[in-house]
Amino acid sequence: MTVTVFTVVKTLILSQNRRFLSLASYKRPALGSLFSRSSGGVFLRQCRTQGSPYFLPSRTFFNKPIPQDAVFPVLFGSGIIGVTLGLNFLINRRENRYSDPSNQPVYENTPPSSRKQVRSGLNDAQATDSKKLQPKIQLPKKVQHVIIGAGAAGMAAARAIRASDPRSCVLLIAGDESCGELGLAETNQQAPPPYVRPLLSKGLWWRTPERRAQMLNPEGDIRKHSWLYFEPLSFFIDPEKLSETEEGGVCFLRGNPVVALHPDRHTVCLADGQEIAYSCCLIATGAQPRRMPELEHCSISGADLIKARRITYFRNLSDYRHLQAVSDRLHKEGGRIAIVGSGPLASELAVSISGERQLTKEEKEAKTPKDTAEFGVHHFLGFKSVAPMQEILPPVLADAVSSFESKKRVTVAPATSVVRASLVNPKDPANSQLRLTVHRREDGGVIKEDKDVIVDHIVCAIGADPRTELAASAGLEVDSDNGGFLVNSELESRADIYVAGDAASYWDSQLCCRRRMEHLNFAEESGTLAGLNMARSAGSSEPSSSDASLPPEKTYDPLSSVHEFQPSFWCSLGTGAAYDCVGVIDSKRLITRTVFIENENADSCAVVFYLKPNDHRLVGVLLWNLPEDLFEDSEFAAPSRLNFARKLLADQTFLRDNNEVLTLAQKFDMGGEIAESYAELKAYVEAKKAEEAAEVEDSKKAEEAGTSS
């Protein structure tokens, strides 16, 4: 094709005979020589006129007329060139129209360009009001302990500080609405107190509406009616009374977040302009969900899908309330929900949403039949994943999770990504269905456009990034690889500034690597350790006479000040798909060794060992469908499989061949022999106790009979 076009163009050039004379004139060169190029190009020719010393440049492109037989090839070649360029333009435009910003539709509102934008469910008016806070509550000029972030880590730190120093004063500051908690009806449209986040994707979905209402109530004795919150609202001191308290306590400040941190002055600056000095400060800001800008606006009209609450970045209690309401409505009326993500949170949400809707008490009394409307959940994993949790689990267990989701009526779409979303009815963005354009990666790596999917709501659970906005004002170092604030073994980032929870990147001395974890167990453990170190650093506000008589270096402190504990992580999709793990769990960068035991009347159990590729050192252990305790006993504490795994990691165990792997797996009692033996032993002990009690009773009756006779 290229040779043909070149031949036609060359014929056209050599066949034409036209000359163009330039109006410019040039002085005669010194040597009077002519500058020329090749035939058919540009050249200068001496055009001496009578008595004229000048040279006139002449431009010649063609030196022969076009013959009659060359007209058709020229026109045909020009047509071929036009068709080729047109097809090439259309193909490139179709492939790149969504990656090239110049080809994007003109949005009604400019889409967000960074992750610091408004969260789902927050409108522009609320965001503007949050930036214009006026001082409502006058806080003390100095507070002994300031905790930035009211999550699990912040609550654990506050408890640890109060346990170490009962008269200490702690200011627990909640985040703003743009990335923190939105107000709830149960909390008077204010941020709720710290709560257990894993229940949002698991336990709350299985409860009846009446039980959920009880669990969401932050008042009263929550230990009787709820295990969602760590403490009730009555546990906290009102901000108005913080300056008057003499016995100390924990003050929960809402609606006035920290906007700047000044380590040199030991102060924090609040949104209303108040500046509070501290002795020790803890950063427990947590993480924020990763965003998908390509799905936040309608690709046709540019309507804001977040403002219309058609897309949810699942993170907090407000997100759960909204998604629960959407799921219940679609279960009754029929519809579909799309889940985007391949991690544990996405799988938990897919299974929870696909379950049957829990009926209210009135519906049960009226004997309302179960929902019969057509409802479905589509789980899109992304281009890089062919099975859920592929980056965590070995392939055989990832496939088991995929099969489990399919049994729960979840449509799993492997190696598939949603590239854009549009409203079916752009005139009604609040109620219209959504058309998702899906691209699928084939075995050869070729990306092809799949058929569109119509859904009613989108849930994004593609991961989270630590909140490190305070690093700029505080001059704190941020881990460029793992994210989060860099801290030492004491979880200290700078002098008197500590970091705990999702935002901390700490050095694991047992595994010799830097890590950042986003799990409840680590948030509680790291928050507790940071709180103890803060109490030690600030000093006790209630001096003890016994401690004063001892030299400082001889004062005994049984609690460790460095991070040594290996936190655990668990995920439970239901019976037959649950795991607990400790250490580094990464099936992409580590070698996995999986040992199975097939049970006839139960789901298969497995132990997975994660090994370093260079020396086969054990750095992680995962228990699949195995309980944490070796046996169950309500009176005595049972040995823990996870504690045994922690000991293996601390002892720097190496597994270089399969025999060592099998030998070590047997120590986890995968078959349950220890539990069976303990049950038999317990039954024998109970029988012996019953016999002894019967003998004692018989002897008493015999004595009574002899006495009476």
Beta strands, then each sheet from edge to edge (+ up, - down):
strand 1: 19-21
strand 2: 42-44
strand 3: 57-60
strand 4: 142-148
strand 5: 169-173
strand 6: 249-253
strand 7: 258-262
strand 8: 267-270
strand 9: 275-283
strand 10: 287-289
strand 11: 311-313
strand 12: 335-340
strand 13: 375-380
strand 14: 410-413
strand 15: 416-423
strand 16: 434-441
strand 17: 447-449
strand 18: 453-455
strand 19: 457-460
strand 20: 464-466
strand 21: 485-486
strand 22: 492-494
strand 23: 497-499
strand 24: 504-508
strand 25: 513-515
strand 26: 568-574
strand 27: 577-583
strand 28: 591-597
strand 29: 605-611
strand 30: 618-624
sheet 1: 1+ 3- 2+
sheet 2: 6+ 5+ 4+ 9+ 8- 7+
sheet 3: 6+ 5+ 4+ 9+ 23+ 22-
sheet 4: 10+ 20-
sheet 5: 11+ 19+ 12+ 13+ 14+
sheet 6: 15+ 16- 17+
sheet 7: 15+ 16- 18+
sheet 8: 21+ 24+ 25-
sheet 9: 26+ 27- 30+ 29- 28+
end
